Amino acid sequence: MTDLSTKTIAFIATNDFEDSELTSPADAVREAGATVKILAPEKGQISGKKGTSIDVDATTAEARGERLMASCCPAAPAMRMRCVSMRQPWRS
């Protein structure tokens, strides 16, 4: 995988996320050196369908204006995860 040591990748999720659809990609980009931010509508923790608890770094509203290289949303079970790559660091 490409070196992501200077990049921040956001994962946007809510309660009842599919555990592996959030944890596996987040772990992979962390291993490549990226900073991972978990965003959710509310502060605190979110819980996956299989019991994985994840601390929320910021709410989606708080993340507005943050510089991100990409954002990823684990989707419904019938869909694959959607990731949006930003060619330029994004600032709202």
ABEGO torsion letter per residue (X at the ends): XBBAAABBBBBBBBBGBBAAAAAAAAAAAAAAGBBBBBBBABBEBBBBAAGBBBBBABBAAAABGBBBABBBBBBBAABBBBBBBBABBBBX
